[in-house]
Amino acid sequence: TLDDYRYAPDDTVLEGEIEEGKLYEEKDFNRTIEIVERETKRVLIFLNEANLNEKAIVFCANQSHAALIRDLINQNVASFRNGTGVGNDPFYCVRVTANDGEEGERQLREFQDNEKTIPTILTTSQKLSTGVDARNIRNIVLMRPINSMIEFKQIVGRGTRLFEGKEFFTIYDFVDA
C-alpha cells in the first residue's frame, strides 16, 4: 500500500538489503527503504488534484527524497498540462535544501517573487519549514512525517501568508500528519 510495505520473496530488490518479514512504515520510507513507484503515485495524485499554476512547497524526508520528488514532478507534469498554461520549463519544480547553496537561494528568491510563475513548485526537506516569507503559496504538500506540533504549525504557516485574492490554501497530507 502507500502507507506500509512488507517484503515478499517475489519482490525485486534493486540495491541494498531488505529485512524479510519486517513491516516498513511511513517513518522508514525514503530513509531506510525507497520505493520509487510509491513516490510516483503520490506525485500523480498531487498533480491530478492541484491547480498546476499555483505555487506549492513539498516537504520531503531528506535531500535525496527532495531531488527524487522534484524529478518525478518535472517528468510527470506534462501529462497534466492540458489547458493549464503550464509550460515545459525544466525549472517548473526545483529543489531548495541546505546543500543547494547559492543556486538554491536564487531559486528560492525567484519562487518568493509573486510576479514570477517559475519556479512554481519547491521541494525541500527541512530548510523551508521556518522563516520563509513567500505569500502566494497555495499548496502545502506533506511527504514526510512531522516530528512535532510546533514544526507542523510552522510548515502550515507557509500557506497562511496573506496575498491579494488568496482566500484559502490546500494541504496535501500523504503521511497522516
PANUKOL-321921 format. One line per 4 residues: number of its first residue (from 0); their letters; for each residue x, y, z of N, C-alpha, C. Coordinates in nm, 2 decimals. Layout:
PANUKOL-321921
NUM> a> X,Y,Z,X,Y,Z,X,Y,Z; ...
This chain:
PANUKOL-321921
0> tldd> 0.09,-0.12,0.00,0.00,0.00,0.00,0.09,0.12,0.00; 0.03,0.24,0.00,0.10,0.36,0.01,0.15,0.39,0.15; 0.09,0.32,0.25,0.12,0.35,0.39,0.22,0.26,0.45; 0.23,0.14,0.41,0.33,0.05,0.46,0.37,-0.06,0.36
4> yrya> 0.47,-0.13,0.39,0.52,-0.23,0.30,0.59,-0.35,0.37; 0.56,-0.47,0.33,0.62,-0.59,0.38,0.69,-0.66,0.27; 0.81,-0.69,0.27,0.88,-0.76,0.17,0.83,-0.90,0.14; 0.81,-0.93,0.02,0.77,-1.07,-0.02,0.88,-1.12,-0.11
8> pddt> 0.90,-1.25,-0.11,1.01,-1.31,-0.18,1.01,-1.29,-0.33; 0.89,-1.26,-0.39,0.89,-1.23,-0.53,0.91,-1.09,-0.57; 0.93,-1.00,-0.46,0.97,-0.86,-0.49,1.11,-0.85,-0.54; 1.14,-0.74,-0.61,1.28,-0.72,-0.67,1.35,-0.62,-0.58
12> vleg> 1.46,-0.65,-0.53,1.54,-0.55,-0.46,1.65,-0.50,-0.55; 1.65,-0.37,-0.58,1.75,-0.32,-0.68,1.88,-0.29,-0.62; 1.88,-0.25,-0.49,2.01,-0.22,-0.42,1.99,-0.24,-0.27; 2.09,-0.28,-0.20,2.09,-0.29,-0.06,2.03,-0.42,-0.01
16> eiee> 1.99,-0.42,0.11,1.93,-0.54,0.17,1.80,-0.50,0.24; 1.71,-0.60,0.24,1.58,-0.58,0.30,1.56,-0.69,0.40; 1.49,-0.65,0.51,1.47,-0.75,0.61,1.33,-0.82,0.59; 1.34,-0.95,0.56,1.22,-1.03,0.53,1.13,-1.03,0.65
20> gkly> 1.00,-1.01,0.62,0.90,-1.01,0.73,0.88,-0.88,0.80; 0.98,-0.79,0.79,0.97,-0.66,0.86,0.86,-0.57,0.79; 0.78,-0.51,0.87,0.68,-0.41,0.82,0.74,-0.27,0.82; 0.76,-0.22,0.70,0.82,-0.09,0.68,0.70,0.01,0.69
24> eekd> 0.71,0.11,0.77,0.61,0.21,0.79,0.66,0.35,0.74; 0.57,0.45,0.75,0.60,0.58,0.70,0.74,0.63,0.74; 0.77,0.62,0.87,0.90,0.67,0.92,1.02,0.60,0.85; 1.00,0.49,0.79,1.11,0.42,0.72,1.13,0.46,0.58
28> fnrt> 1.02,0.50,0.51,1.02,0.53,0.37,1.11,0.65,0.35; 1.20,0.64,0.24,1.29,0.74,0.20,1.40,0.77,0.30; 1.41,0.68,0.40,1.52,0.69,0.49,1.59,0.55,0.49; 1.52,0.44,0.52,1.58,0.31,0.51,1.54,0.23,0.39
32> ieiv> 1.43,0.27,0.33,1.37,0.20,0.22,1.31,0.30,0.12; 1.34,0.28,-0.01,1.28,0.37,-0.11,1.21,0.29,-0.21; 1.08,0.33,-0.24,1.00,0.26,-0.34,0.96,0.37,-0.43; 1.03,0.38,-0.55,1.00,0.49,-0.64,0.86,0.49,-0.69
36> eret> 0.80,0.37,-0.72,0.67,0.36,-0.76,0.57,0.43,-0.66; 0.60,0.41,-0.54,0.51,0.47,-0.43,0.52,0.62,-0.44; 0.64,0.68,-0.45,0.65,0.82,-0.46,0.59,0.87,-0.59; 0.60,0.80,-0.70,0.54,0.84,-0.83,0.39,0.85,-0.81
40> krvl> 0.33,0.75,-0.74,0.19,0.75,-0.72,0.14,0.87,-0.64; 0.22,0.91,-0.54,0.19,1.03,-0.46,0.20,1.15,-0.55; 0.30,1.16,-0.63,0.32,1.28,-0.72,0.20,1.29,-0.81; 0.16,1.18,-0.87,0.05,1.18,-0.97,-0.08,1.22,-0.90
44> ifln> -0.10,1.17,-0.78,-0.22,1.22,-0.70,-0.22,1.37,-0.69; -0.11,1.42,-0.64,-0.10,1.57,-0.62,-0.12,1.64,-0.75; -0.05,1.60,-0.86,-0.06,1.67,-0.99,-0.20,1.66,-1.04; -0.27,1.56,-1.02,-0.41,1.54,-1.07,-0.51,1.63,-0.99
48> eanl> -0.48,1.66,-0.87,-0.58,1.74,-0.79,-0.54,1.88,-0.78; -0.42,1.92,-0.79,-0.38,2.06,-0.77,-0.40,2.15,-0.89; -0.41,2.27,-0.87,-0.40,2.37,-0.98,-0.25,2.39,-1.01; -0.21,2.35,-1.13,-0.07,2.35,-1.16,0.00,2.48,-1.18
52> neka> -0.09,2.59,-1.18,-0.04,2.72,-1.19,-0.02,2.79,-1.05; -0.06,2.72,-0.95,-0.04,2.77,-0.81,0.08,2.72,-0.75; 0.15,2.81,-0.67,0.27,2.78,-0.60,0.25,2.68,-0.49; 0.35,2.59,-0.48,0.34,2.48,-0.38,0.48,2.46,-0.32
56> ivfc> 0.48,2.41,-0.19,0.60,2.36,-0.13,0.58,2.22,-0.09; 0.67,2.13,-0.13,0.66,1.99,-0.10,0.77,1.96,0.01; 0.72,1.91,0.13,0.81,1.88,0.23,0.85,1.73,0.23; 0.98,1.70,0.21,1.03,1.56,0.18,1.11,1.51,0.30
60> anqs> 1.14,1.38,0.30,1.20,1.32,0.41,1.35,1.36,0.43; 1.42,1.38,0.32,1.56,1.43,0.32,1.59,1.49,0.19; 1.72,1.53,0.17,1.76,1.59,0.05,1.75,1.51,-0.08; 1.78,1.38,-0.06,1.77,1.29,-0.18,1.63,1.26,-0.22
64> haal> 1.54,1.26,-0.12,1.40,1.24,-0.15,1.34,1.37,-0.21; 1.39,1.49,-0.17,1.35,1.61,-0.23,1.39,1.61,-0.38; 1.51,1.56,-0.41,1.56,1.55,-0.55,1.47,1.46,-0.63; 1.44,1.34,-0.57,1.35,1.24,-0.64,1.22,1.30,-0.67
68> irdl> 1.15,1.37,-0.57,1.02,1.42,-0.59,1.03,1.54,-0.70; 1.13,1.62,-0.69,1.15,1.72,-0.80,1.15,1.66,-0.94; 1.23,1.56,-0.95,1.24,1.49,-1.08,1.11,1.43,-1.12; 1.04,1.36,-1.03,0.91,1.30,-1.06,0.81,1.40,-1.10
72> inqn> 0.80,1.51,-1.04,0.71,1.62,-1.07,0.74,1.67,-1.21; 0.87,1.70,-1.24,0.91,1.76,-1.37,0.88,1.66,-1.48; 0.90,1.53,-1.45,0.88,1.42,-1.55,0.74,1.40,-1.58; 0.65,1.41,-1.48,0.51,1.37,-1.50,0.41,1.49,-1.52
76> vasf> 0.46,1.61,-1.50,0.36,1.72,-1.51,0.31,1.74,-1.65; 0.39,1.70,-1.75,0.35,1.71,-1.89,0.21,1.65,-1.92; 0.19,1.53,-1.85,0.06,1.46,-1.88,-0.06,1.53,-1.82; -0.03,1.63,-1.73,-0.14,1.71,-1.67,-0.15,1.85,-1.72
80> rngt> -0.08,1.89,-1.82,-0.07,2.03,-1.86,-0.19,2.07,-1.95; -0.26,1.99,-2.00,-0.37,2.03,-2.10,-0.46,2.14,-2.04; -0.45,2.25,-2.10,-0.54,2.36,-2.06,-0.49,2.44,-1.94; -0.38,2.40,-1.88,-0.34,2.47,-1.75,-0.25,2.59,-1.78
84> gvgn> -0.19,2.60,-1.89,-0.10,2.71,-1.92,0.04,2.68,-1.87; 0.06,2.56,-1.81,0.19,2.53,-1.76,0.28,2.49,-1.87; 0.40,2.55,-1.89,0.49,2.52,-2.00,0.58,2.40,-1.97; 0.68,2.39,-2.05,0.78,2.28,-2.04,0.90,2.33,-1.97
88> dpfy> 0.90,2.43,-1.89,1.02,2.48,-1.82,1.08,2.38,-1.73; 1.21,2.35,-1.75,1.28,2.25,-1.66,1.29,2.30,-1.51; 1.26,2.43,-1.49,1.26,2.48,-1.36,1.12,2.50,-1.30; 1.02,2.43,-1.36,0.89,2.43,-1.30,0.89,2.39,-1.16
92> cvrv> 0.96,2.28,-1.13,0.98,2.23,-0.99,1.13,2.23,-0.96; 1.17,2.29,-0.85,1.31,2.29,-0.82,1.33,2.24,-0.67; 1.44,2.20,-0.64,1.48,2.16,-0.50,1.55,2.27,-0.44; 1.51,2.30,-0.31,1.58,2.40,-0.23,1.61,2.34,-0.10
96> tand> 1.73,2.30,-0.08,1.77,2.24,0.05,1.90,2.31,0.10; 1.95,2.27,0.22,2.07,2.33,0.27,2.19,2.31,0.19; 2.20,2.20,0.11,2.31,2.18,0.03,2.31,2.24,-0.11; 2.20,2.31,-0.14,2.19,2.37,-0.28,2.26,2.50,-0.29
100> geeg> 2.32,2.56,-0.19,2.40,2.68,-0.19,2.33,2.79,-0.26; 2.42,2.87,-0.33,2.37,3.00,-0.39,2.26,2.98,-0.50; 2.28,2.87,-0.57,2.18,2.84,-0.67,2.04,2.81,-0.61; 2.04,2.74,-0.50,1.92,2.72,-0.43,1.86,2.84,-0.37
104> erql> 1.94,2.93,-0.32,1.90,3.06,-0.27,1.84,3.15,-0.38; 1.90,3.14,-0.50,1.85,3.22,-0.61,1.71,3.17,-0.66; 1.70,3.04,-0.66,1.57,2.98,-0.70,1.46,3.01,-0.59; 1.50,3.01,-0.47,1.41,3.04,-0.36,1.36,3.19,-0.38
108> refq> 1.45,3.28,-0.41,1.41,3.42,-0.43,1.32,3.43,-0.54; 1.34,3.36,-0.65,1.25,3.37,-0.77,1.11,3.31,-0.73; 1.11,3.20,-0.65,0.99,3.14,-0.61,0.91,3.24,-0.52; 0.98,3.32,-0.43,0.92,3.42,-0.35,0.86,3.54,-0.42
112> dnek> 0.91,3.56,-0.54,0.87,3.68,-0.62,0.73,3.64,-0.68; 0.63,3.71,-0.63,0.49,3.68,-0.67,0.46,3.72,-0.81; 0.55,3.79,-0.87,0.53,3.83,-1.01,0.58,3.72,-1.11; 0.66,3.63,-1.05,0.72,3.52,-1.14,0.64,3.39,-1.12
116> tipt> 0.62,3.32,-1.23,0.55,3.19,-1.22,0.64,3.07,-1.21; 0.76,3.09,-1.24,0.86,2.98,-1.24,0.97,3.02,-1.15; 1.01,2.93,-1.06,0.96,2.80,-1.03,0.82,2.81,-0.96; 0.74,2.71,-0.99,0.60,2.70,-0.94,0.60,2.61,-0.81
120> iltt> 0.68,2.51,-0.81,0.68,2.41,-0.70,0.83,2.40,-0.65; 0.84,2.40,-0.51,0.97,2.38,-0.45,0.96,2.25,-0.37; 1.06,2.17,-0.38,1.07,2.05,-0.29,1.19,2.08,-0.19; 1.17,2.04,-0.07,1.27,2.07,0.04,1.26,1.96,0.14
124> sqkl> 1.35,1.96,0.23,1.34,1.86,0.34,1.32,1.94,0.47; 1.42,2.01,0.53,1.40,2.09,0.65,1.40,2.24,0.63; 1.47,2.28,0.52,1.51,2.42,0.51,1.39,2.52,0.51; 1.28,2.49,0.45,1.17,2.58,0.44,1.06,2.57,0.54
128> stgv> 1.08,2.49,0.64,0.97,2.47,0.74,0.96,2.60,0.82; 1.06,2.68,0.84,1.05,2.80,0.91,1.12,2.92,0.84; 1.07,3.04,0.87,1.14,3.16,0.83,1.14,3.20,0.68; 1.05,3.14,0.60,1.04,3.18,0.46,0.92,3.26,0.43
132> darn> 0.93,3.37,0.38,0.82,3.46,0.35,0.79,3.45,0.20; 0.70,3.36,0.17,0.65,3.35,0.03,0.50,3.36,0.05; 0.44,3.47,0.01,0.30,3.50,0.05,0.20,3.43,-0.04; 0.23,3.39,-0.16,0.13,3.33,-0.25,0.14,3.18,-0.26
136> irni> 0.18,3.11,-0.16,0.18,2.97,-0.16,0.04,2.92,-0.14; -0.01,2.84,-0.24,-0.15,2.79,-0.23,-0.16,2.64,-0.19; -0.04,2.57,-0.20,-0.04,2.43,-0.17,0.08,2.39,-0.08; 0.05,2.32,0.03,0.15,2.26,0.12,0.13,2.11,0.10
140> vlmr> 0.24,2.04,0.06,0.24,1.90,0.04,0.33,1.83,0.14; 0.27,1.74,0.22,0.35,1.67,0.33,0.38,1.53,0.28; 0.51,1.51,0.25,0.55,1.37,0.21,0.65,1.32,0.31; 0.65,1.37,0.43,0.74,1.31,0.54,0.66,1.33,0.67
144> pins> 0.69,1.25,0.76,0.63,1.26,0.90,0.67,1.40,0.96; 0.59,1.46,1.03,0.62,1.58,1.10,0.65,1.54,1.25; 0.76,1.59,1.30,0.81,1.54,1.43,0.74,1.61,1.55; 0.68,1.72,1.53,0.62,1.79,1.65,0.51,1.88,1.60
148> mief> 0.43,1.92,1.70,0.32,2.01,1.67,0.37,2.15,1.63; 0.48,2.19,1.69,0.54,2.32,1.66,0.59,2.32,1.52; 0.66,2.21,1.47,0.70,2.21,1.33,0.58,2.20,1.24; 0.48,2.13,1.28,0.36,2.12,1.19,0.30,2.26,1.17
152> kqiv> 0.29,2.34,1.28,0.23,2.47,1.27,0.32,2.57,1.19; 0.45,2.55,1.20,0.54,2.63,1.12,0.53,2.60,0.97; 0.52,2.47,0.94,0.50,2.43,0.80,0.37,2.48,0.75; 0.26,2.46,0.82,0.13,2.51,0.78,0.13,2.66,0.76
156> grgt> 0.21,2.73,0.84,0.22,2.87,0.84,0.27,2.92,0.70; 0.34,2.84,0.63,0.39,2.88,0.49,0.27,2.91,0.40; 0.15,2.84,0.43,0.03,2.86,0.35,-0.06,2.97,0.40; -0.04,3.02,0.52,-0.13,3.12,0.58,-0.09,3.26,0.55
160> rlfe> 0.02,3.28,0.48,0.05,3.42,0.44,-0.05,3.49,0.36; -0.09,3.61,0.39,-0.19,3.68,0.31,-0.14,3.73,0.18; -0.22,3.73,0.08,-0.19,3.78,-0.05,-0.32,3.82,-0.12; -0.32,3.92,-0.20,-0.44,3.97,-0.27,-0.50,3.86,-0.35
164> gkef> -0.63,3.84,-0.32,-0.71,3.73,-0.39,-0.69,3.59,-0.34; -0.61,3.58,-0.24,-0.59,3.45,-0.18,-0.68,3.43,-0.06; -0.78,3.34,-0.08,-0.88,3.32,0.03,-0.86,3.19,0.10; -0.78,3.10,0.05,-0.76,2.97,0.11,-0.63,2.91,0.06
168> ftiy> -0.58,2.80,0.12,-0.47,2.72,0.07,-0.51,2.58,0.10; -0.44,2.49,0.03,-0.47,2.34,0.05,-0.35,2.27,0.10; -0.38,2.18,0.19,-0.27,2.09,0.25,-0.30,1.95,0.19; -0.20,1.90,0.12,-0.20,1.76,0.07,-0.12,1.68,0.17
172> dfvd> -0.18,1.60,0.25,-0.11,1.52,0.36,-0.11,1.38,0.33; 0.01,1.33,0.28,0.03,1.19,0.24,0.08,1.11,0.36; 0.11,1.17,0.48,0.17,1.10,0.59,0.08,1.10,0.71; -0.04,1.14,0.70,-0.14,1.15,0.81,-0.08,1.23,0.93
176> a> -0.03,1.35,0.89,0.03,1.44,0.99,-0.08,1.50,1.08
